[in-house]
Amino acid sequence: MSQDFIVTKEHRRFTEFANAVRKERTIGICQGDAGVGKTQSARRYAHWETLEPFIDPWGPRNQEDDPPRYAAANRSRTVFYTPEVLPKPKELMRDIDRLQVRLGVCVDEHQRLAGKITGTVVGDTTKWVELLIIDEAERLTPTALELLRDKHDRQHLAIILIGMPGIDQRFRHYPQLYSRLGFSHRYRALGRDELLFVLDRHWKRLGRTLDPEDFTDAQAIAAIERITRGNFRLLERLFPQITRVLKINQLDTITDDVIEAAASILVIGD
């Protein structure tokens, strides 16, 4: 997934937001509609596609493959976590602590390989972790929010809470947490220029060239724009169906009819 990631303006804005939260060691909120790309941007920022498979199944390592992952951990210094539905606060904090320790160990190993740390004594590795990103923050209970607030205070750990629009209003009911919010970021759907950029990538993957000045392509773009409304997830779901329609009907051109046929297979909300 990492190699297919498309860097959009919204992702760059998220990166600036995350850097600010991390630098100021504060708590930030990222909110946006479902499917606009919040989760993908957060995972990308945390290098989680590389790190999660490495630190989740903790155990013996292949020494030759370890250094690049240690380097990724050192660049990231960020834990990405998605709580379960109705999470038990104690289990949630235990999971986060475990990820902090493991990521910290990886950063510590990188520092040792770089010669910045000597000796055999390993101290508190959680000190290396600077940012905690929690996706689906609506799932957090009041007790969990209070525990996270306490963790932020004690460890000076920056935290980003990702959720749907309006999640900031929910946090108004928790003054101790709300008073510590430093930044709020709205993750928006793709604008037209970004949509064209993404569509151009998809057209190329199908071995075709997108020309907005061509009448057929212009109709196809308009159909996609109307159906997806710039929703990144819906766009990613639509193109496998477009490929399927082209193959089944032995077509070479992506027309608005092809797109309508592909969209009719999907469940698309209002």
VOVO-448993 format. One record per residue: x, y, z of N, C-alpha, C in turn. Coordinates in nm, 3 decimals. Layout:
BEGIN
X  Y  Z  X  Y  Z  X  Y  Z .
...
END
This chain:
BEGIN
0.083  -0.121  0.000  0.000  0.000  0.000  0.086  0.125  0.000 .
0.198  0.118  0.070  0.283  0.236  0.082  0.330  0.286  -0.053 .
0.366  0.192  -0.145  0.419  0.233  -0.274  0.311  0.293  -0.363 .
0.182  0.268  -0.336  0.073  0.322  -0.413  0.017  0.450  -0.353 .
0.074  0.495  -0.245  0.022  0.613  -0.177  0.039  0.736  -0.265 .
-0.067  0.815  -0.276  -0.063  0.937  -0.356  -0.056  1.056  -0.261 .
0.049  1.134  -0.273  0.068  1.250  -0.186  -0.016  1.365  -0.238 .
-0.122  1.396  -0.166  -0.212  1.505  -0.204  -0.185  1.628  -0.119 .
-0.252  1.737  -0.153  -0.240  1.859  -0.075  -0.289  1.837  0.068 .
-0.396  1.758  0.082  -0.449  1.731  0.216  -0.350  1.652  0.299 .
-0.278  1.559  0.237  -0.177  1.485  0.312  -0.066  1.577  0.358 .
-0.024  1.668  0.271  0.081  1.763  0.311  0.032  1.852  0.425 .
-0.095  1.892  0.421  -0.150  1.973  0.530  -0.156  1.893  0.659 .
-0.189  1.764  0.648  -0.190  1.679  0.767  -0.049  1.667  0.825 .
0.050  1.652  0.739  0.188  1.639  0.785  0.231  1.765  0.860 .
0.195  1.882  0.807  0.229  2.008  0.876  0.159  2.014  1.012 .
0.034  1.973  1.016  -0.042  1.971  1.141  0.022  1.877  1.242 .
0.055  1.755  1.199  0.116  1.656  1.289  0.251  1.704  1.340 .
0.330  1.766  1.253  0.460  1.819  1.295  0.444  1.927  1.402 .
0.340  2.010  1.387  0.316  2.117  1.483  0.275  2.060  1.619 .
0.185  1.961  1.618  0.142  1.898  1.742  0.261  1.831  1.811 .
0.341  1.765  1.732  0.458  1.694  1.785  0.561  1.792  1.843 .
0.586  1.900  1.773  0.684  1.998  1.818  0.641  2.064  1.948 .
0.513  2.098  1.957  0.461  2.168  2.074  0.425  2.074  2.189 .
0.432  1.943  2.164  0.398  1.843  2.267  0.259  1.869  2.324 .
0.164  1.890  2.235  0.029  1.921  2.277  -0.067  1.812  2.230 .
-0.198  1.838  2.238  -0.300  1.746  2.190  -0.371  1.812  2.073 .
-0.387  1.738  1.964  -0.453  1.792  1.845  -0.568  1.704  1.801 .
-0.662  1.764  1.730  -0.776  1.692  1.676  -0.774  1.702  1.525 .
-0.788  1.588  1.458  -0.804  1.584  1.313  -0.942  1.527  1.285 .
-1.025  1.604  1.216  -1.160  1.559  1.186  -1.189  1.571  1.038 .
-1.274  1.480  0.989  -1.309  1.482  0.848  -1.408  1.371  0.819 .
-1.478  1.384  0.708  -1.577  1.284  0.670  -1.512  1.148  0.647 .
-1.591  1.044  0.655  -1.541  0.908  0.632  -1.490  0.896  0.488 .
-1.373  0.837  0.474  -1.321  0.807  0.341  -1.239  0.916  0.275 .
-1.214  1.027  0.342  -1.139  1.135  0.277  -0.988  1.111  0.280 .
-0.941  1.017  0.365  -0.799  0.984  0.366  -0.728  1.011  0.496 .
-0.801  1.036  0.603  -0.739  1.067  0.733  -0.649  0.952  0.780 .
-0.704  0.832  0.778  -0.630  0.716  0.829  -0.506  0.688  0.745 .
-0.520  0.694  0.613  -0.405  0.668  0.527  -0.294  0.769  0.550 .
-0.332  0.895  0.565  -0.230  0.997  0.589  -0.159  0.975  0.722 .
-0.237  0.939  0.826  -0.177  0.916  0.958  -0.083  0.796  0.956 .
-0.124  0.689  0.891  -0.038  0.570  0.881  0.088  0.601  0.802 .
0.072  0.679  0.698  0.188  0.718  0.617  0.285  0.802  0.701 .
0.231  0.898  0.775  0.314  0.984  0.859  0.393  0.902  0.960 .
0.328  0.800  1.016  0.391  0.717  1.120  0.477  0.605  1.062 .
0.486  0.594  0.929  0.558  0.483  0.864  0.501  0.348  0.911 .
0.370  0.347  0.935  0.309  0.230  1.000  0.302  0.108  0.909 .
0.300  0.128  0.778  0.302  0.013  0.687  0.432  -0.065  0.704 .
0.540  0.005  0.734  0.669  -0.060  0.756  0.684  -0.110  0.899 .
0.639  -0.031  0.995  0.668  -0.060  1.136  0.570  -0.158  1.201 .
0.444  -0.149  1.167  0.346  -0.236  1.234  0.377  -0.384  1.217 .
0.408  -0.433  1.095  0.440  -0.576  1.082  0.568  -0.615  1.156 .
0.650  -0.515  1.187  0.778  -0.542  1.254  0.765  -0.546  1.405 .
0.684  -0.455  1.462  0.677  -0.446  1.608  0.557  -0.520  1.666 .
0.459  -0.555  1.583  0.342  -0.625  1.636  0.377  -0.770  1.673 .
0.434  -0.849  1.581  0.476  -0.985  1.618  0.616  -0.982  1.678 .
0.628  -0.938  1.801  0.758  -0.917  1.864  0.829  -1.050  1.884 .
0.958  -1.056  1.847  1.032  -1.181  1.864  1.168  -1.174  1.798 .
1.231  -1.290  1.772  1.364  -1.294  1.710  1.363  -1.221  1.575 .
1.475  -1.159  1.544  1.485  -1.077  1.424  1.589  -1.129  1.327 .
1.571  -1.090  1.200  1.672  -1.112  1.097  1.765  -0.991  1.100 .
1.885  -1.011  1.148  1.975  -0.898  1.172  2.001  -0.814  1.048 .
2.000  -0.877  0.929  2.029  -0.803  0.807  1.915  -0.708  0.770 .
1.792  -0.746  0.804  1.677  -0.665  0.766  1.639  -0.560  0.871 .
1.698  -0.568  0.989  1.657  -0.482  1.098  1.694  -0.334  1.082 .
1.817  -0.299  1.043  1.858  -0.157  1.041  1.764  -0.064  0.965 .
1.712  -0.101  0.845  1.620  -0.009  0.777  1.493  0.018  0.857 .
1.447  -0.083  0.929  1.326  -0.064  1.011  1.357  0.019  1.135 .
1.475  -0.002  1.192  1.516  0.083  1.304  1.525  0.228  1.259 .
1.577  0.250  1.137  1.587  0.386  1.084  1.449  0.447  1.062 .
1.354  0.365  1.014  1.217  0.414  0.995  1.154  0.452  1.128 .
1.180  0.371  1.230  1.129  0.401  1.364  1.188  0.531  1.417 .
1.316  0.553  1.390  1.382  0.675  1.436  1.324  0.798  1.367 .
1.290  0.784  1.238  1.230  0.897  1.166  1.087  0.921  1.214 .
1.017  0.814  1.242  0.876  0.825  1.279  0.856  0.874  1.422 .
0.909  0.799  1.517  0.890  0.825  1.659  0.741  0.847  1.691 .
0.657  0.777  1.616  0.512  0.794  1.626  0.443  0.659  1.634 .
0.354  0.645  1.730  0.272  0.524  1.743  0.135  0.555  1.683 .
0.088  0.464  1.596  -0.047  0.474  1.541  -0.130  0.364  1.603 .
-0.248  0.399  1.654  -0.329  0.300  1.724  -0.478  0.321  1.694 .
-0.546  0.210  1.668  -0.691  0.212  1.648  -0.755  0.130  1.758 .
-0.832  0.191  1.847  -0.895  0.115  1.955  -1.007  0.026  1.903 .
-1.035  -0.079  1.978  -1.148  -0.164  1.945  -1.278  -0.090  1.977 .
-1.388  -0.143  1.927  -1.518  -0.087  1.963  -1.543  -0.115  2.112 .
-1.589  -0.016  2.185  -1.609  -0.025  2.330  -1.483  -0.079  2.400 .
-1.372  -0.011  2.384  -1.246  -0.061  2.442  -1.246  -0.051  2.594 .
-1.187  -0.150  2.658  -1.167  -0.143  2.803  -1.046  -0.055  2.830 .
-1.062  0.049  2.910  -0.953  0.147  2.930  -0.820  0.083  2.969 .
-0.824  -0.013  3.059  -0.699  -0.073  3.105  -0.629  -0.147  2.991 .
-0.706  -0.219  2.909  -0.647  -0.292  2.797  -0.596  -0.196  2.690 .
-0.670  -0.088  2.668  -0.629  0.012  2.570  -0.494  0.073  2.608 .
-0.479  0.112  2.734  -0.353  0.172  2.778  -0.240  0.071  2.776 .
-0.271  -0.055  2.807  -0.169  -0.159  2.801  -0.118  -0.178  2.658 .
-0.212  -0.177  2.561  -0.172  -0.191  2.421  -0.085  -0.074  2.376 .
-0.125  0.046  2.413  -0.048  0.165  2.374  0.090  0.163  2.439 .
0.096  0.126  2.567  0.225  0.118  2.636  0.317  0.018  2.567 .
0.259  -0.095  2.527  0.340  -0.199  2.461  0.397  -0.148  2.329 .
0.315  -0.079  2.251  0.363  -0.024  2.124  0.469  0.082  2.147 .
0.449  0.164  2.250  0.549  0.266  2.284  0.684  0.203  2.316 .
0.681  0.100  2.400  0.805  0.035  2.441  0.875  -0.026  2.320 .
0.799  -0.097  2.236  0.860  -0.166  2.122  0.915  -0.068  2.019 .
0.839  0.038  1.992  0.889  0.138  1.898  1.012  0.206  1.957 .
1.008  0.233  2.088  1.122  0.294  2.154  1.246  0.208  2.148 .
1.229  0.077  2.159  1.342  -0.016  2.149  1.405  -0.005  2.010 .
1.320  0.005  1.908  1.371  0.016  1.772  1.450  0.146  1.752 .
1.398  0.255  1.807  1.469  0.383  1.798  1.601  0.373  1.874 .
1.597  0.311  1.991  1.718  0.295  2.073  1.824  0.216  1.997 .
1.781  0.111  1.927  1.874  0.031  1.849  1.937  0.113  1.736 .
1.856  0.197  1.673  1.910  0.283  1.567  2.015  0.378  1.624 .
1.986  0.435  1.741  2.080  0.527  1.804  2.212  0.457  1.837 .
2.203  0.332  1.877  2.324  0.255  1.909  2.404  0.223  1.783 .
2.332  0.183  1.676  2.400  0.153  1.550  2.468  0.278  1.493 .
2.409  0.394  1.521  2.467  0.520  1.473  2.579  0.570  1.563 .
2.604  0.500  1.674  2.710  0.537  1.766  2.674  0.651  1.859 .
2.544  0.685  1.866  2.502  0.796  1.952  2.478  0.751  2.096 .
2.468  0.619  2.116  2.453  0.562  2.250  2.555  0.450  2.265 .
2.623  0.449  2.376  2.717  0.343  2.405  2.680  0.276  2.536 .
2.739  0.162  2.560  2.707  0.090  2.684  2.596  -0.011  2.661 .
2.575  -0.094  2.761  2.477  -0.202  2.749  2.347  -0.174  2.825 .
2.346  -0.070  2.906  2.227  -0.040  2.986  2.120  0.024  2.899 .
2.001  -0.037  2.902  1.887  0.017  2.828  1.791  0.081  2.927 .
1.768  0.210  2.913  1.679  0.280  3.005  1.534  0.276  2.960 .
1.461  0.380  2.990  1.321  0.390  2.953  1.311  0.423  2.804 .
1.277  0.324  2.722  1.274  0.344  2.577  1.154  0.427  2.532 .
1.053  0.441  2.616  0.936  0.519  2.575  0.970  0.667  2.555 .
1.083  0.710  2.608  1.122  0.851  2.594  1.145  0.889  2.448 .
1.173  0.788  2.364  1.198  0.816  2.223  1.070  0.844  2.145 .
0.957  0.800  2.198  0.830  0.818  2.126  0.776  0.959  2.153 .
0.754  1.034  2.047  0.714  1.174  2.062  0.567  1.198  2.034 .
0.502  1.109  1.958  0.365  1.134  1.915  0.284  1.005  1.916 .
0.161  1.015  1.965  0.065  0.905  1.962  -0.055  0.950  1.879 .
-0.085  0.876  1.773  -0.202  0.905  1.689  -0.308  0.799  1.715 .
-0.426  0.841  1.753  -0.535  0.748  1.779  -0.645  0.770  1.677 .
-0.670  0.668  1.597  -0.776  0.672  1.496  -0.908  0.631  1.560 .
-1.019  0.662  1.493  -1.152  0.626  1.544  -1.169  0.671  1.690 .
-1.136  0.795  1.716  -1.135  0.844  1.854  -1.274  0.849  1.916 .
-1.379  0.840  1.834  -1.514  0.836  1.889  -1.536  0.716  1.979 .
-1.455  0.613  1.961  -1.470  0.490  2.039  -1.419  0.505  2.183 .
-1.345  0.608  2.211  -1.284  0.623  2.342  -1.388  0.660  2.448 .
-1.383  0.592  2.558  -1.473  0.621  2.670  -1.419  0.739  2.750 .
-1.503  0.799  2.835  -1.453  0.909  2.920  -1.333  0.868  3.005 .
-1.335  0.746  3.055  -1.221  0.699  3.136  -1.095  0.690  3.052 .
-1.109  0.639  2.930  -0.994  0.628  2.840  -0.937  0.766  2.807 .
-1.025  0.862  2.783  -0.981  0.998  2.754  -0.905  1.059  2.872 .
-0.953  1.031  2.992  -0.886  1.083  3.111  -0.748  1.018  3.128 .
-0.739  0.888  3.099  -0.610  0.819  3.109  -0.512  0.873  3.005 .
-0.561  0.902  2.885  -0.474  0.958  2.782  -0.428  1.098  2.819 .
-0.519  1.176  2.876  -0.483  1.310  2.922  -0.375  1.303  3.028 .
-0.388  1.207  3.119  -0.287  1.189  3.224  -0.154  1.145  3.164 .
-0.161  1.060  3.064  -0.038  1.014  2.997  0.032  1.131  2.929 .
-0.047  1.216  2.867  0.008  1.336  2.802  0.078  1.425  2.905 .
0.016  1.442  3.020  0.073  1.528  3.124  0.201  1.470  3.182 .
0.200  1.341  3.210  0.314  1.278  3.277  0.435  1.259  3.184 .
0.409  1.223  3.060  0.517  1.190  2.968  0.546  1.301  2.867 .
0.467  1.409  2.871  0.480  1.516  2.771  0.470  1.458  2.631 .
0.377  1.363  2.616  0.357  1.294  2.489  0.254  1.368  2.406 .
0.290  1.404  2.283  0.196  1.467  2.192  0.094  1.362  2.146 .
-0.031  1.404  2.133  -0.138  1.312  2.095  -0.225  1.376  1.988 .
-0.259  1.297  1.886  -0.356  1.338  1.785  -0.474  1.243  1.790 .
-0.593  1.299  1.801  -0.717  1.221  1.803  -0.787  1.242  1.670 .
-0.811  1.133  1.596  -0.872  1.140  1.464  -1.016  1.093  1.472 .
-1.107  1.171  1.414  -1.247  1.132  1.418  -1.331  1.202  1.313 .
-1.461  1.182  1.323  -1.556  1.241  1.230  -1.580  1.387  1.264 .
-1.637  1.464  1.170  -1.667  1.605  1.199  -1.753  1.620  1.323 .
-1.719  1.715  1.406  -1.794  1.738  1.529  -1.735  1.673  1.651 .
-1.629  1.595  1.633  -1.569  1.526  1.749  -1.514  1.627  1.848 .
-1.474  1.745  1.800  -1.423  1.847  1.892  -1.532  1.895  1.988 .
-1.657  1.894  1.941  -1.766  1.935  2.029  -1.787  1.835  2.142 .
-1.762  1.708  2.113  -1.774  1.607  2.218  -1.673  1.632  2.328 .
-1.552  1.672  2.290  -1.446  1.691  2.388  -1.469  1.814  2.477 .
-1.562  1.901  2.437  -1.595  2.015  2.521  -1.651  1.971  2.656 .
-1.702  1.848  2.661  -1.759  1.796  2.786  -1.652  1.749  2.884 .
-1.525  1.752  2.839  -1.414  1.708  2.924  -1.315  1.824  2.937 .
-1.342  1.916  3.029  -1.261  2.040  3.040  -1.111  2.013  3.056 .
-1.075  1.910  3.134  -0.933  1.883  3.157  -0.862  1.850  3.027 .
-0.932  1.777  2.939  -0.874  1.743  2.810  -0.884  1.860  2.713 .
-1.000  1.922  2.708  -1.025  2.027  2.610  -0.932  2.146  2.629 .
-0.897  2.174  2.755  -0.809  2.288  2.782  -0.667  2.264  2.732 .
-0.635  2.138  2.700  -0.501  2.104  2.654  -0.492  2.094  2.501 .
-0.605  2.111  2.433  -0.604  2.104  2.288  -0.527  2.222  2.231 .
-0.429  2.190  2.147  -0.347  2.295  2.090  -0.380  2.325  1.944 .
-0.420  2.222  1.868  -0.444  2.240  1.725  -0.565  2.158  1.682 .
-0.636  2.210  1.583  -0.747  2.138  1.523  -0.730  2.143  1.371 .
-0.749  2.030  1.307  -0.727  2.021  1.162  -0.847  1.957  1.096 .
-0.898  2.018  0.991  -1.009  1.964  0.913  -0.954  1.900  0.787 .
-0.974  1.770  0.774  -0.926  1.696  0.656  -1.037  1.698  0.552 .
-1.012  1.760  0.438  -1.115  1.782  0.338  -1.107  1.682  0.224 .
-1.216  1.673  0.150  -1.220  1.587  0.031  -1.130  1.645  -0.078 .
-1.103  1.567  -0.182  -1.018  1.611  -0.291  -1.082  1.726  -0.368 .
-1.004  1.830  -0.395  -1.049  1.936  -0.484  -1.037  1.891  -0.629 .
-1.084  1.971  -0.721  -1.085  1.927  -0.861  -0.944  1.903  -0.915 .
-0.851  1.993  -0.886  -0.714  1.974  -0.936  -0.653  1.846  -0.882 .
-0.676  1.818  -0.754  -0.623  1.695  -0.695  -0.694  1.574  -0.753 .
-0.824  1.586  -0.776  -0.899  1.476  -0.836  -0.842  1.441  -0.972 .
-0.813  1.543  -1.053  -0.755  1.519  -1.185  -0.618  1.451  -1.174 .
-0.541  1.493  -1.074  -0.409  1.433  -1.052  -0.422  1.285  -1.018 .
-0.517  1.253  -0.929  -0.538  1.114  -0.889  -0.593  1.032  -1.005 .
-0.687  1.090  -1.081  -0.744  1.018  -1.195  -0.638  0.990  -1.301 .
-0.548  1.084  -1.320  -0.439  1.063  -1.416  -0.355  0.941  -1.378 .
-0.332  0.925  -1.247  -0.257  0.808  -1.200  -0.333  0.680  -1.229 .
-0.463  0.682  -1.205  -0.545  0.563  -1.228  -0.553  0.530  -1.378 .
-0.567  0.631  -1.461  -0.571  0.608  -1.605  -0.441  0.541  -1.651 .
-0.328  0.589  -1.599  -0.198  0.533  -1.639  -0.185  0.388  -1.594 .
-0.241  0.355  -1.474  -0.234  0.217  -1.427  -0.311  0.123  -1.519 .
-0.411  0.179  -1.587  -0.490  0.099  -1.681  -0.433  0.106  -1.823 .
-0.315  0.168  -1.834  -0.250  0.176  -1.965  -0.311  0.279  -2.057 .
-0.373  0.381  -2.000  -0.439  0.484  -2.079  -0.390  0.621  -2.039 .
-0.420  0.720  -2.123  -0.380  0.858  -2.096  -0.504  0.944  -2.078 .
-0.509  1.018  -1.970  -0.624  1.104  -1.942  -0.603  1.241  -2.005 .
-0.702  1.287  -2.083  -0.696  1.418  -2.145  -0.824  1.493  -2.111 .
-0.818  1.585  -2.014  -0.938  1.659  -1.975  -1.002  1.739  -2.089 .
-0.924  1.766  -2.194  -0.977  1.840  -2.308  -1.054  1.750  -2.404 .
-1.034  1.620  -2.392  -1.107  1.526  -2.475  -1.250  1.513  -2.424 .
-1.348  1.515  -2.515  -1.488  1.516  -2.472  -1.524  1.391  -2.391 .
-1.480  1.275  -2.437  -1.512  1.150  -2.367  -1.450  1.148  -2.228 .
-1.324  1.189  -2.218  -1.257  1.193  -2.087  -1.322  1.297  -1.997 .
-1.361  1.411  -2.055  -1.425  1.516  -1.976  -1.557  1.466  -1.917 .
-1.633  1.390  -1.995  -1.757  1.331  -1.945  -1.729  1.232  -1.833 .
-1.624  1.151  -1.852  -1.587  1.051  -1.751  -1.546  1.120  -1.621 .
-1.468  1.226  -1.632  -1.425  1.301  -1.514  -1.545  1.359  -1.441 .
-1.637  1.416  -1.517  -1.756  1.475  -1.456  -1.839  1.369  -1.383 .
-1.849  1.250  -1.442  -1.925  1.141  -1.379  -1.860  1.098  -1.249 .
-1.728  1.084  -1.250  -1.656  1.044  -1.130  -1.666  1.151  -1.022 .
-1.654  1.276  -1.064  -1.663  1.387  -0.969  -1.801  1.390  -0.903 .
-1.905  1.364  -0.983  -2.042  1.365  -0.929  -2.065  1.247  -0.836 .
-2.013  1.131  -0.872  -2.039  1.010  -0.793  -1.959  1.008  -0.663 .
-1.832  1.046  -0.670  -1.745  1.034  -0.552  -1.741  1.160  -0.467 .
-1.770  1.277  -0.526  -1.763  1.405  -0.455  -1.626  1.423  -0.388 .
-1.523  1.373  -0.454  -1.387  1.389  -0.403  -1.353  1.299  -0.286 .
-1.436  1.198  -0.261  -1.408  1.105  -0.151  -1.304  1.004  -0.195 .
-1.189  1.005  -0.128  -1.075  0.925  -0.170  -1.105  0.775  -0.162 .
-1.169  0.732  -0.054  -1.197  0.590  -0.038  -1.293  0.540  -0.145 .
-1.395  0.620  -0.173  -1.492  0.580  -0.275  -1.426  0.574  -0.411 .
-1.334  0.664  -0.436  -1.259  0.664  -0.562  -1.178  0.536  -0.575 .
-1.113  0.495  -0.466  -1.033  0.373  -0.468  -1.120  0.249  -0.484 .
-1.242  0.253  -0.435  -1.335  0.140  -0.452  -1.392  0.135  -0.592 .
-1.405  0.250  -0.656  -1.468  0.258  -0.787  -1.381  0.199  -0.897 .
-1.250  0.222  -0.891  -1.165  0.184  -1.004  -1.151  0.033  -1.026 .
-1.148  -0.049  -0.923  -1.149  -0.194  -0.951  -1.275  -0.237  -1.027 .
-1.387  -0.171  -0.998  -1.510  -0.203  -1.070  -1.505  -0.151  -1.214 .
-1.441  -0.036  -1.235  -1.423  0.014  -1.371  -1.340  -0.084  -1.453 .
-1.232  -0.133  -1.391  -1.147  -0.232  -1.457  -1.227  -0.356  -1.492 .
-1.313  -0.398  -1.400  -1.395  -0.518  -1.421  -1.494  -0.498  -1.536 .
-1.559  -0.382  -1.541  -1.654  -0.353  -1.648  -1.584  -0.350  -1.783 .
-1.467  -0.288  -1.789  -1.390  -0.284  -1.915  -1.355  -0.424  -1.963 .
-1.312  -0.510  -1.870  -1.269  -0.644  -1.906  -1.387  -0.729  -1.952 .
-1.496  -0.726  -1.876  -1.613  -0.808  -1.909  -1.670  -0.772  -2.046 .
-1.673  -0.642  -2.073  -1.734  -0.595  -2.198  -1.633  -0.574  -2.310 .
-1.506  -0.609  -2.282  -1.399  -0.598  -2.381  -1.393  -0.457  -2.442 .
-1.390  -0.359  -2.351  -1.386  -0.219  -2.392  -1.246  -0.162  -2.370 .
-1.213  -0.061  -2.448  -1.083  0.004  -2.436  -1.091  0.144  -2.378 .
-1.208  0.205  -2.385  -1.223  0.345  -2.346  -1.306  0.358  -2.218 .
-1.257  0.441  -2.126  -1.332  0.468  -2.003  -1.430  0.581  -2.032 .
-1.557  0.546  -2.044  -1.660  0.644  -2.072  -1.747  0.667  -1.949 .
-1.835  0.766  -1.957  -1.926  0.789  -1.845  -2.020  0.671  -1.825 .
-2.054  0.600  -1.935  -2.140  0.481  -1.922  -2.068  0.370  -1.846 .
-1.938  0.353  -1.873  -1.859  0.254  -1.800  -1.857  0.288  -1.651 .
-1.839  0.415  -1.622  -1.832  0.460  -1.482  -1.966  0.441  -1.413 .
-2.075  0.473  -1.481  -2.208  0.454  -1.422  -2.233  0.307  -1.395 .
-2.190  0.220  -1.488  -2.207  0.076  -1.468  -2.124  0.027  -1.350 .
-2.001  0.080  -1.337  -1.916  0.041  -1.224  -1.975  0.089  -1.093 .
-2.026  0.212  -1.092  -2.083  0.269  -0.969  -2.209  0.196  -0.926 .
-2.284  0.141  -1.022  -2.408  0.072  -0.987  -2.383  -0.053  -0.906 .
-2.261  -0.105  -0.909  -2.226  -0.226  -0.833  -2.197  -0.192  -0.688 .
-2.155  -0.067  -0.664  -2.115  -0.026  -0.530  -2.232  0.024  -0.448 .
-2.216  0.014  -0.317  -2.311  0.076  -0.225  -2.257  0.213  -0.191 .
-2.325  0.318  -0.240  -2.277  0.455  -0.223  -2.379  0.532  -0.140 .
-2.335  0.584  -0.026  -2.426  0.658  0.061  -2.450  0.799  0.010 .
-2.534  0.871  0.081  -2.564  1.009  0.044  -2.445  1.098  0.071 .
END
